[in-house]
Amino acid sequence: MFRNREIRWLLVVLITISTLGTFLSAIFVSYTAAWFALGVSLLLSATALVFTWWRYREIERLSGFLQQISSGDFQLDVRDNREGELSLLKTQIYKVTKMLSEHGALLTEDKGKLTNAISDISHQLKTPLTSMMVMADLLRDSQLDDAKRSEFIRNLHTQLERMDWLVASLLKLSKIDAGTIHFKQDRIPVSMLIEKAVEPLLIPMDIKMQELEIEGDQDAAFTGDLNWTTEALINILKNCVEHTGEEGKLTIRYSENALYTDIRIEDNGSGISRKDLPYIFKRFYKGENAGDDSVGIGLAMAYSIITSQSGDIEVASTPNEGTRFHIKFYKQVI
């Protein structure tokens, strides 16, 4: 404590005041008064030093707590129920400790997610790469007939398209997660959105002879980004088309009310099992009814795009009866 410059200056000031008080009492009052003044001065000085020593001890304890916290021990509780600056400081340290603990837990969770994502991406890329390497080796055979050569080239093209889609989708998801994408805030008619989202799926639906029914309020609209929202709906509709059999039916209904714009997409396909339902918006999750080419990223992207625009998406499904997606774009976030 006495190594502190401020404490040494405090002692000098106390000694000076005590000496001066004693000297003046002896001159202007009496020697008895001088001794009394000296005793009171010494008592006050001792009290100040004891109080300062106690505060230094508390600060030293807090310093020890901070060292433990910096070492990763976030379970310390330094709070007390007394009044005073030190108690307020202890409370603030406790709050910061809890915040650091929560941030540490989130970082650990994010690290685990990143590790899993890298593992999933590696797996997803490894499969088409292996297939392409095999086909590339086979194409080197000069004895290979033209029909097989054409088939392998088509397969190579298909695998390259799949890899391109996967990488592009992952880049889009990472940008959404990082918050680097700025969604436009345009007033978009829902009928225009539906028309644009349905267009690339008309041929697959025609091949499977599926029926499409669209019904809604032509004046319904929402505030958002047309291109990104179109991509979200394409992924949802693609999921419905893939899991609906031949001559199946897809229904799209939309409306607008005072609170939100409502879009409902429904099919009468194979449905989603109860155990898979809570996880279908998790990236890389593949349910028991997922196809061999499924990556498990389309619905995750749709979820990220919609929720990033003050929207919400819910799903309900009955196995062998169909699936219903309910999308809401809220007018104002409360």
C-alpha positions in Angstrom: 0.0 0.0 0.0 2.8 2.4 1.0 4.4 1.9 -2.4 1.6 3.9 -3.9 2.5 7.5 -4.6 -0.9 8.8 -3.6 -0.7 7.1 -0.2 2.7 8.7 0.4 1.3 12.1 -0.4 -1.7 11.4 1.9 0.7 10.6 4.8 2.7 13.8 4.1 -0.4 15.9 4.2 -1.7 14.2 7.4 1.6 14.6 9.2 1.8 18.3 8.0 -1.7 19.1 9.2 -1.2 17.3 12.6 2.1 19.1 13.2 0.7 22.5 12.2 -2.4 22.0 14.4 -0.4 20.9 17.4 2.1 23.8 17.0 -0.7 26.4 16.7 -2.6 24.9 19.7 0.5 25.2 21.8 1.1 28.8 20.9 -2.4 30.2 21.0 -4.2 27.9 23.5 -2.1 25.7 25.8 0.1 22.7 25.9 -2.9 20.6 27.0 -4.8 21.6 24.0 -1.7 20.9 21.9 -1.5 17.3 23.2 -5.2 16.9 22.6 -5.0 18.1 19.0 -2.0 15.8 18.4 -3.9 12.8 19.8 -7.0 13.6 17.7 -4.8 14.1 14.6 -3.0 10.8 15.1 -6.4 9.0 15.7 -7.9 10.5 12.5 -4.7 9.7 10.5 -4.8 6.1 11.7 -8.5 5.7 10.9 -7.9 7.1 7.4 -5.0 4.7 6.9 -7.0 1.7 8.1 -9.9 2.6 5.8 -7.5 3.0 2.9 -5.9 -0.3 3.7 -9.4 -2.0 3.7 -10.2 -0.5 0.3 -6.9 -1.6 -1.1 -7.6 -5.1 0.1 -11.0 -5.1 -1.6 -9.4 -3.8 -4.8 -6.8 -6.5 -4.6 -9.5 -9.1 -4.2 -11.3 -7.7 -7.3 -8.0 -7.8 -9.2 -7.7 -11.5 -8.3 -11.2 -12.1 -9.5 -10.4 -10.3 -12.8 -7.3 -12.5 -13.3 -9.5 -15.6 -12.8 -12.1 -14.3 -15.2 -9.3 -13.6 -17.8 -8.2 -17.2 -17.3 -11.7 -18.4 -18.4 -13.4 -18.9 -15.0 -16.8 -17.2 -15.6 -18.6 -18.9 -12.6 -17.4 -16.3 -10.0 -20.1 -14.3 -8.2 -18.4 -11.2 -6.7 -21.7 -9.4 -5.8 -22.6 -8.2 -2.3 -25.7 -6.5 -0.9 -23.9 -3.5 0.6 -24.0 0.1 -0.6 -21.0 2.0 -1.9 -18.8 2.4 -5.0 -17.1 -0.9 -4.5 -20.4 -2.8 -4.3 -21.5 -1.1 -7.5 -18.1 -2.0 -9.1 -18.6 -5.6 -8.0 -22.1 -5.7 -9.6 -20.8 -4.3 -12.8 -17.9 -6.9 -12.9 -20.5 -9.6 -12.3 -22.6 -8.3 -15.2 -19.6 -8.2 -17.5 -18.6 -11.7 -16.4 -22.1 -13.1 -17.2 -21.9 -11.3 -20.6 -18.5 -12.8 -21.3 -19.8 -16.2 -20.3 -22.7 -16.0 -22.7 -20.5 -14.7 -25.5 -18.1 -17.6 -24.8 -20.9 -20.1 -25.0 -22.1 -18.5 -28.3 -18.5 -18.6 -29.7 -18.2 -22.3 -28.7 -21.6 -23.0 -30.3 -20.6 -21.1 -33.5 -17.3 -22.9 -33.6 -19.1 -26.2 -33.5 -21.5 -25.1 -36.2 -18.6 -24.0 -38.4 -16.9 -27.3 -37.9 -20.1 -29.2 -38.8 -20.7 -26.9 -41.8 -17.2 -27.5 -43.1 -17.7 -31.2 -42.7 -21.0 -31.1 -44.5 -19.7 -29.0 -47.3 -16.7 -31.3 -47.7 -19.0 -34.3 -47.8 -21.3 -32.6 -50.3 -18.5 -31.7 -52.6 -16.6 -35.0 -52.3 -19.5 -37.0 -53.7 -19.7 -35.2 -57.1 -15.9 -34.8 -57.3 -15.4 -38.6 -56.9 -18.1 -39.3 -59.5 -16.5 -36.8 -61.9 -13.0 -38.3 -61.4 -14.3 -41.7 -62.2 -16.1 -40.5 -65.4 -13.0 -38.5 -66.4 -10.9 -41.6 -66.2 -13.4 -43.6 -68.3 -13.5 -40.8 -70.9 -9.8 -41.4 -71.5 -10.5 -44.8 -72.9 -10.2 -44.5 -76.7 -12.3 -47.6 -77.1 -15.3 -46.0 -75.4 -18.3 -45.8 -77.8 -19.9 -42.4 -78.7 -23.2 -43.2 -76.8 -21.3 -43.8 -73.5 -19.1 -40.8 -74.1 -22.1 -38.6 -74.5 -23.7 -40.0 -71.4 -20.6 -39.4 -69.3 -20.3 -35.8 -70.6 -23.9 -35.1 -69.7 -23.3 -36.6 -66.2 -20.2 -34.4 -65.8 -22.2 -31.4 -66.8 -24.9 -32.3 -64.3 -22.4 -32.7 -61.5 -20.7 -29.4 -62.3 -24.1 -27.7 -62.2 -24.8 -29.3 -58.9 -21.5 -28.1 -57.4 -22.0 -24.6 -58.9 -25.4 -24.4 -57.2 -24.1 -25.7 -53.9 -21.2 -23.2 -53.8 -23.4 -20.3 -54.9 -26.1 -21.2 -52.3 -23.5 -21.5 -49.5 -22.0 -18.1 -50.5 -25.5 -16.6 -50.3 -26.2 -18.1 -46.9 -22.9 -16.9 -45.6 -23.6 -13.4 -46.8 -27.0 -13.5 -45.1 -25.5 -14.7 -41.9 -22.9 -12.1 -42.0 -25.4 -9.4 -42.6 -23.7 -8.1 -45.7 -26.7 -8.4 -47.9 -29.0 -5.3 -47.9 -32.5 -6.4 -48.8 -34.4 -3.8 -50.9 -37.6 -2.3 -49.4 -39.8 -2.2 -52.4 -43.6 -2.5 -52.5 -44.1 -5.8 -54.4 -47.4 -7.2 -55.6 -47.7 -10.8 -54.4 -49.1 -11.8 -57.8 -45.9 -10.7 -59.5 -43.8 -12.6 -56.9 -45.8 -15.8 -57.4 -45.6 -15.6 -61.2 -41.8 -15.1 -61.1 -41.3 -18.0 -58.6 -43.5 -20.5 -60.5 -42.0 -19.9 -63.9 -38.8 -22.0 -63.6 -40.8 -24.9 -62.1 -43.5 -25.1 -64.9 -41.5 -27.7 -66.9 -40.9 -30.1 -64.0 -44.5 -29.8 -63.0 -45.6 -30.4 -66.6 -43.4 -33.5 -66.8 -45.0 -34.9 -63.6 -48.5 -33.7 -64.9 -49.0 -31.8 -61.7 -51.9 -29.3 -61.3 -51.2 -25.8 -60.0 -53.9 -23.7 -58.5 -53.3 -20.0 -57.6 -55.8 -18.0 -55.7 -55.5 -14.6 -54.0 -56.2 -10.9 -53.7 -54.8 -9.2 -56.8 -54.1 -6.0 -54.7 -52.1 -7.9 -52.0 -48.5 -6.7 -51.7 -45.6 -6.7 -49.3 -42.5 -4.7 -48.6 -39.3 -6.5 -49.5 -36.8 -7.6 -52.1 -38.3 -9.2 -55.1 -35.3 -11.2 -56.4 -34.3 -12.7 -53.0 -37.9 -13.5 -52.0 -38.4 -15.1 -55.4 -35.5 -17.4 -54.7 -37.0 -18.3 -51.3 -40.3 -19.2 -52.9 -38.6 -21.2 -55.6 -36.9 -23.4 -53.0 -40.1 -24.0 -51.2 -42.1 -24.7 -54.4 -39.2 -27.0 -55.6 -39.5 -29.0 -52.4 -43.3 -29.4 -52.9 -42.8 -30.4 -56.6 -40.2 -33.0 -55.7 -42.2 -34.6 -52.9 -45.5 -34.6 -54.8 -46.2 -37.5 -57.1 -47.5 -37.6 -60.7 -50.8 -35.9 -61.2 -50.5 -34.3 -57.8 -51.7 -30.9 -56.9 -50.1 -27.7 -55.6 -52.1 -24.8 -54.3 -50.9 -21.2 -53.6 -53.2 -18.8 -51.8 -52.3 -15.3 -50.7 -53.9 -12.3 -49.0 -53.2 -9.1 -47.1 -54.6 -7.8 -43.9 -53.7 -4.9 -41.5 -50.9 -6.8 -39.8 -49.2 -8.9 -42.5 -49.2 -10.3 -46.0 -50.0 -13.9 -46.1 -48.8 -16.6 -48.5 -49.9 -20.3 -48.2 -48.3 -23.0 -50.3 -49.8 -26.5 -50.0 -49.3 -29.8 -51.8 -50.8 -33.3 -51.5 -47.5 -35.2 -51.7 -45.8 -37.6 -49.4 -45.6 -35.1 -46.5 -42.9 -34.8 -43.8 -42.6 -37.2 -40.8 -43.3 -35.8 -37.3 -39.7 -36.4 -36.2 -38.3 -34.5 -39.2 -40.7 -31.5 -39.0 -38.8 -29.4 -36.4 -35.5 -29.6 -38.4 -36.5 -29.0 -42.0 -35.2 -25.4 -41.9 -31.8 -26.5 -40.5 -29.1 -26.4 -43.2 -27.8 -29.8 -44.4 -30.6 -31.6 -42.7 -32.1 -34.4 -44.8 -35.3 -36.1 -43.7 -36.2 -39.7 -44.3 -38.2 -38.8 -47.4 -35.3 -36.7 -48.9 -34.1 -37.7 -52.4 -30.6 -38.9 -53.2 -29.7 -35.6 -54.8 -31.0 -33.5 -51.8 -28.4 -31.4 -50.1 -30.6 -30.0 -47.4 -29.9 -26.3 -48.0 -32.9 -25.0 -50.0 -35.4 -24.7 -47.2 -32.7 -23.3 -44.9 -32.0 -20.6 -47.4 -35.7 -19.8 -47.8 -36.0 -19.5 -44.0 -33.0 -17.1 -43.8 -34.3 -14.9 -46.6 -37.8 -14.6 -45.2 -36.9 -14.0 -41.6 -34.3 -11.4 -42.7 -37.1 -9.4 -44.1 -39.3 -9.2 -41.0 -41.1 -12.3 -42.1 -42.0 -15.7 -40.6 -42.5 -19.1 -42.0 -44.3 -22.1 -40.5 -44.8 -25.6 -41.8 -47.4 -28.3 -41.0 -47.5 -31.7 -42.6 -49.3 -35.0 -42.5 -47.5 -38.0 -43.9 -49.0 -39.3 -47.1 -51.4 -36.4 -47.2 -49.3 -33.3 -47.9 -47.4 -30.3 -46.6 -48.5 -26.7 -45.9 -46.1 -23.8 -45.8 -47.4 -20.6 -44.2 -45.4 -17.4 -44.9 -46.1 -14.0 -43.3 -44.5 -10.7 -44.1 -45.3 -8.4 -41.2 -46.0 -4.7 -41.9 -44.3 -3.5 -38.8 -41.9 -5.2 -36.4 -43.2 -4.7 -32.8 
